[in-house]
Amino acid sequence: MQETSLYVPVKRFLESLDFTVKGEVGGCDVVGLRDGEPPVVVICELKLQFNLELVLQAVDRAAACDEVWLAALMS
């Protein structure tokens, strides 16, 4: 299984919350934008396992968006 297999379920979930979703934007796995006042920007990082690398990616992305979401495959 590859990390990219997580993209479609995450994209569908964000779309169900009225986000416009794009993959692989500026090194981020998933970026969601929800229009409104104020608009909301979510970055989601995908990994096959929950690990320190995933957490560190989230910390790096935090300044660039309103929320950082982490998605990891359940074992």
DSSP file (Angstrom, degrees, kcal/mol; ACC not computed):
  #  RESIDUE AA STRUCTURE BP1 BP2  ACC     N-H-->O    O-->H-N    N-H-->O    O-->H-N    TCO  KAPPA ALPHA  PHI   PSI    X-CA   Y-CA   Z-CA
    1    1 A M              0   0    0      0, 0.0     2,-0.3     0, 0.0    47,-0.1   0.000 360.0 360.0 360.0 145.7    0.0    0.0    0.0
    2    2 A Q    >   -     0   0    0      1,-0.1     3,-1.7    45,-0.0     4,-0.3  -0.798 360.0-114.7-116.1 157.8    1.2    3.5   -0.8
    3    3 A E  G >  S+     0   0    0     -2,-0.3     3,-2.1     1,-0.3     4,-0.4   0.848 113.0  66.3 -54.1 -37.0    0.6    6.9    0.9
    4    4 A T  G >> S+     0   0    0      1,-0.3     3,-1.2     2,-0.2     4,-0.5   0.733  85.3  71.5 -62.8 -21.2   -1.3    8.1   -2.1
    5    5 A S  G <4 S+     0   0    0     -3,-1.7    -1,-0.3     1,-0.3    -2,-0.2   0.695  92.2  58.7 -68.0 -16.8   -4.0    5.5   -1.4
    6    6 A L  G <> S+     0   0    0     -3,-2.1     4,-1.7    -4,-0.3    -1,-0.3   0.652  87.5  79.3 -82.3 -16.1   -5.0    7.7    1.5
    7    7 A Y  H <> S+     0   0    0     -3,-1.2     4,-3.1    -4,-0.4     5,-0.2   0.928  87.7  50.9 -61.5 -49.9   -5.7   10.7   -0.7
    8    8 A V  H  X S+     0   0    0     -4,-0.5     4,-2.7     1,-0.2     5,-0.2   0.921 111.5  45.5 -61.5 -48.2   -9.1    9.8   -2.0
    9    9 A P  H  > S+     0   0    0      0, 0.0     4,-2.0     0, 0.0    -1,-0.2   0.901 116.4  46.6 -63.1 -37.0  -10.8    9.0    1.3
   10   10 A V  H  X S+     0   0    0     -4,-1.7     4,-2.6     2,-0.2     5,-0.2   0.916 112.2  50.7 -68.4 -42.1   -9.3   12.2    2.9
   11   11 A K  H  X S+     0   0    0     -4,-3.1     4,-2.6    -5,-0.2     5,-0.2   0.931 111.0  48.3 -59.9 -46.5  -10.4   14.2   -0.2
   12   12 A R  H  X S+     0   0    0     -4,-2.7     4,-1.9    -5,-0.2    -1,-0.2   0.896 111.0  51.1 -62.1 -40.5  -13.9   12.9    0.0
   13   13 A F  H  X S+     0   0    0     -4,-2.0     4,-0.7    -5,-0.2    -2,-0.2   0.946 112.1  45.6 -62.9 -48.2  -14.1   13.6    3.7
   14   14 A L  H ><>S+     0   0    0     -4,-2.6     5,-2.0     1,-0.2     3,-1.1   0.903 111.2  53.2 -62.5 -41.0  -13.0   17.2    3.3
   15   15 A E  H ><5S+     0   0    0     -4,-2.6     3,-1.8     1,-0.3    -1,-0.2   0.855 101.8  59.2 -62.6 -33.9  -15.4   17.7    0.4
   16   16 A S  H 3<5S+     0   0    0     -4,-1.9    -1,-0.3     1,-0.3    -2,-0.2   0.717 103.8  52.8 -66.9 -18.6  -18.2   16.4    2.6
   17   17 A L  T <<5S-     0   0    0     -3,-1.1    -1,-0.3    -4,-0.7    -2,-0.2   0.154 127.7-101.5 -99.3  16.1  -17.3   19.4    4.9
   18   18 A D  T < 5S+     0   0    0     -3,-1.8    17,-0.4     1,-0.2     2,-0.3   0.754  74.1 144.3  71.0  28.6  -17.6   21.8    1.9
   19   19 A F      < -     0   0    0     -5,-2.0     2,-0.5    15,-0.1    -1,-0.2  -0.746  50.2-133.2 -92.0 144.8  -13.8   22.1    1.3
   20   20 A T  E     -A   33   0A   0     13,-3.1    13,-2.4    -2,-0.3     2,-0.4  -0.872  35.3-153.2 -88.3 130.4  -12.3   22.5   -2.2
   21   21 A V  E     +A   32   0A   0     -2,-0.5     2,-0.3    11,-0.2    11,-0.2  -0.895  22.7 175.9-121.6 136.6   -9.4   20.0   -2.2
   22   22 A K  E     -A   31   0A   0      9,-2.4     9,-2.8    -2,-0.4     2,-0.3  -0.978  21.2-135.8-131.5 147.1   -6.1   19.8   -4.0
   23   23 A G  E    S+A   30   0A   0     -2,-0.3     7,-0.3     7,-0.2     6,-0.2  -0.762  75.2  10.6-103.3 151.0   -3.3   17.3   -3.7
   24   24 A E  E    S+     0   0A   0      5,-2.4     2,-0.6    -2,-0.3    -1,-0.2   0.952  73.1 167.2  51.0  67.7    0.4   17.9   -3.5
   25   25 A V  E >   -A   28   0A   0      3,-1.6     3,-2.2    -3,-0.2    -1,-0.2  -0.953  70.0 -23.1-113.0 116.1    0.5   21.7   -3.1
   26   26 A G  T 3  S-     0   0    0     -2,-0.6    -1,-0.2     1,-0.3     3,-0.1   0.829 128.2 -48.4  55.5  35.3    3.8   23.2   -2.2
   27   27 A G  T 3  S+     0   0    0      1,-0.3     2,-0.3     2,-0.1    -1,-0.3   0.379 111.4 123.2  87.1  -5.5    5.0   20.0   -0.6
   28   28 A C  E <   -A   25   0A   0     -3,-2.2    -3,-1.6     1,-0.1    -1,-0.3  -0.720  60.5-139.9 -89.3 139.7    1.8   19.5    1.4
   29   29 A D  E    S+     0   0A   0     -2,-0.3    -5,-2.4     1,-0.2     2,-0.4   0.935  83.8   6.7 -64.7 -46.9    0.0   16.2    0.7
   30   30 A V  E     -AB  23  44A   0     14,-1.6    14,-2.8    -7,-0.3     2,-0.4  -1.000  62.0-169.5-141.0 135.8   -3.6   17.7    0.8
   31   31 A V  E     -AB  22  43A   0     -9,-2.8    -9,-2.4    -2,-0.4     2,-0.4  -0.996   7.6-169.3-126.4 130.1   -4.8   21.3    1.0
   32   32 A G  E     -AB  21  42A   0     10,-3.2    10,-2.8    -2,-0.4     2,-0.4  -0.950   2.9-168.2-119.4 139.7   -8.4   22.2    1.6
   33   33 A L  E     -AB  20  41A   0    -13,-2.4   -13,-3.1    -2,-0.4     2,-0.5  -0.992   1.3-169.0-128.0 126.0  -10.0   25.6    1.3
   34   34 A R  E     - B   0  40A   0      6,-2.6     6,-2.4    -2,-0.4   -15,-0.1  -0.964  20.8-134.6-115.7 119.8  -13.5   26.4    2.6
   35   35 A D        +     0   0    0     -2,-0.5     2,-0.3   -17,-0.4    -2,-0.0  -0.288  55.2  90.2 -67.1 154.6  -14.9   29.7    1.5
   36   36 A G  S    S-     0   0    0      3,-0.0    -2,-0.0    -2,-0.0     0, 0.0  -0.910  80.7 -34.0 149.6-172.5  -16.6   31.9    4.0
   37   37 A E  S    S+     0   0    0      1,-0.4    -2,-0.1    -2,-0.3     3,-0.0  -0.928 138.9  13.7-119.9 105.2  -15.9   34.7    6.5
   38   38 A P  S    S-     0   0    0      0, 0.0    -1,-0.4     0, 0.0     2,-0.0   0.650 100.4-132.6 -82.6 159.5  -13.2   34.0    7.3
   39   39 A P        -     0   0    0      0, 0.0     2,-0.5     0, 0.0    -4,-0.2  -0.382  20.9-134.9 -66.0 153.6  -12.1   31.4    4.8
   40   40 A V  E     -B   34   0A   0     -6,-2.4    -6,-2.6    -2,-0.0     2,-0.5  -0.954  14.6-164.1-118.1 129.8  -10.5   28.3    6.3
   41   41 A V  E     -B   33   0A   0     -2,-0.5    25,-1.9    -8,-0.2    26,-1.6  -0.961   9.1-174.3-113.7 125.2   -7.4   26.6    5.0
   42   42 A V  E     -Bc  32  67A   0    -10,-2.8   -10,-3.2    -2,-0.5     2,-0.5  -0.966   9.3-162.1-119.8 133.5   -6.6   23.1    6.1
   43   43 A I  E     -Bc  31  68A   0     24,-2.2    26,-3.0    -2,-0.4     2,-0.5  -0.963   9.0-165.8-110.7 131.9   -3.4   21.1    5.4
   44   44 A C  E     -Bc  30  69A   0    -14,-2.8   -14,-1.6    -2,-0.5     2,-0.4  -0.976   4.6-157.1-120.8 126.5   -3.5   17.4    5.8
   45   45 A E  E     - c   0  70A   0     24,-2.3    26,-2.6    -2,-0.5     2,-0.4  -0.863  11.7-151.1-102.2 136.2   -0.4   15.3    5.9
   46   46 A L  E     + c   0  71A   0     -2,-0.4     2,-0.3    24,-0.2    26,-0.2  -0.872  21.4 161.6-112.1 136.7   -0.7   11.6    5.0
   47   47 A K  E     - c   0  72A   0     24,-2.2    26,-1.1    -2,-0.4     3,-0.1  -0.984  42.6-130.5-146.6 154.6    1.4    8.7    6.2
   48   48 A L  S    S+     0   0    0     -2,-0.3     2,-0.3    24,-0.2    24,-0.1   0.754  98.7  29.6 -75.5 -24.3    1.0    4.9    6.3
   49   49 A Q  S    S-     0   0    0     23,-0.1     2,-0.6    22,-0.1     5,-0.2  -0.987  86.1-114.4-134.5 145.1    2.0    4.9   10.0
   50   50 A F        +     0   0    0     -2,-0.3     2,-0.3    23,-0.3    22,-0.1  -0.696  60.1 143.5 -75.8 119.6    1.6    7.5   12.8
   51   51 A N     >  -     0   0    0     -2,-0.6     4,-1.7     1,-0.1     3,-0.4  -0.887  65.8 -87.1-150.1 177.8    5.2    8.4   13.6
   52   52 A L  H  > S+     0   0    0     -2,-0.3     4,-2.8     1,-0.2     5,-0.2   0.857 120.5  60.4 -61.9 -37.2    7.5   11.3   14.6
   53   53 A E  H  > S+     0   0    0      1,-0.2     4,-2.1     2,-0.2    -1,-0.2   0.900 104.8  49.5 -57.7 -41.5    8.0   12.3   11.0
   54   54 A L  H  > S+     0   0    0     -3,-0.4     4,-1.9     2,-0.2    -1,-0.2   0.916 111.5  48.1 -64.2 -44.0    4.3   12.9   10.6
   55   55 A V  H  X S+     0   0    0     -4,-1.7     4,-2.0     1,-0.2    -2,-0.2   0.907 111.2  50.5 -64.0 -42.2    4.1   15.1   13.7
   56   56 A L  H  X S+     0   0    0     -4,-2.8     4,-2.2     1,-0.2    -1,-0.2   0.869 107.7  53.4 -66.2 -36.1    7.2   17.1   12.7
   57   57 A Q  H  X S+     0   0    0     -4,-2.1     4,-1.9    -5,-0.2    -1,-0.2   0.913 107.7  51.8 -61.8 -41.5    5.6   17.7    9.3
   58   58 A A  H  X S+     0   0    0     -4,-1.9     4,-1.2     1,-0.2    -2,-0.2   0.907 108.3  50.4 -62.3 -42.2    2.5   19.0   11.1
   59   59 A V  H  < S+     0   0    0     -4,-2.0     3,-0.4     1,-0.2     4,-0.4   0.915 110.0  50.9 -62.0 -42.9    4.6   21.4   13.1
   60   60 A D  H  < S+     0   0    0     -4,-2.2     3,-0.4     1,-0.2    -1,-0.2   0.845 113.3  45.4 -62.9 -34.3    6.3   22.7   10.0
   61   61 A R  H >< S+     0   0    0     -4,-1.9     3,-2.0     1,-0.2     4,-0.3   0.660  87.7  90.3 -84.0 -16.4    2.9   23.3    8.3
   62   62 A A  G >< S+     0   0    0     -4,-1.2     3,-0.9    -3,-0.4    -1,-0.2   0.796  83.9  52.4 -56.7 -35.3    1.2   25.0   11.2
   63   63 A A  G 3  S+     0   0    0     -4,-0.4    -1,-0.3    -3,-0.4    -2,-0.1   0.664 104.5  58.5 -75.0 -14.8    2.2   28.6   10.3
   64   64 A A  G <  S+     0   0    0     -3,-2.0     2,-0.3    -4,-0.1    -1,-0.2   0.429 111.2  22.6 -96.4   0.5    0.9   28.2    6.8
   65   65 A C  S <  S-     0   0    0     -3,-0.9   -23,-0.2    -4,-0.3     3,-0.1  -0.907  74.7-107.3-154.5 177.0   -2.8   27.4    7.5
   66   66 A D  S    S+     0   0    0    -25,-1.9     2,-0.3     1,-0.3   -24,-0.2   0.856 101.7  10.5 -80.6 -38.3   -5.6   27.6   10.0
   67   67 A E  E     -c   42   0A   0    -26,-1.6   -24,-2.2    -3,-0.1     2,-0.5  -0.994  60.6-150.1-142.3 146.1   -5.5   23.9   10.9
   68   68 A V  E     -c   43   0A   0     -2,-0.3     2,-0.4   -26,-0.2   -24,-0.2  -0.982  17.4-166.8-115.3 126.7   -3.2   20.9   10.3
   69   69 A W  E     -c   44   0A   0    -26,-3.0   -24,-2.3    -2,-0.5     2,-0.4  -0.883   6.9-149.9-111.6 145.4   -4.8   17.5   10.1
   70   70 A L  E     -c   45   0A   0     -2,-0.4     2,-0.4   -26,-0.2   -24,-0.2  -0.939   9.7-170.5-115.1 136.1   -2.9   14.2   10.2
   71   71 A A  E     +c   46   0A   0    -26,-2.6   -24,-2.2    -2,-0.4     2,-0.3  -0.988  10.4 169.2-129.1 124.7   -4.1   11.0    8.5
   72   72 A A  E     -c   47   0A   0     -2,-0.4   -24,-0.2   -26,-0.2     2,-0.2  -0.974  40.0-102.5-132.9 147.5   -2.5    7.7    9.1
   73   73 A L        -     0   0    0    -26,-1.1   -23,-0.3    -2,-0.3     2,-0.2  -0.464  39.5-120.5 -66.3 133.3   -3.5    4.2    8.1
   74   74 A M              0   0    0     -2,-0.2    -1,-0.1     1,-0.1   -25,-0.0  -0.552 360.0 360.0 -74.9 141.1   -5.0    2.3   11.0
   75   75 A S              0   0    0     -2,-0.2    -1,-0.1     0, 0.0    -2,-0.0   0.432 360.0 360.0-101.6 360.0   -3.2   -0.9   11.8
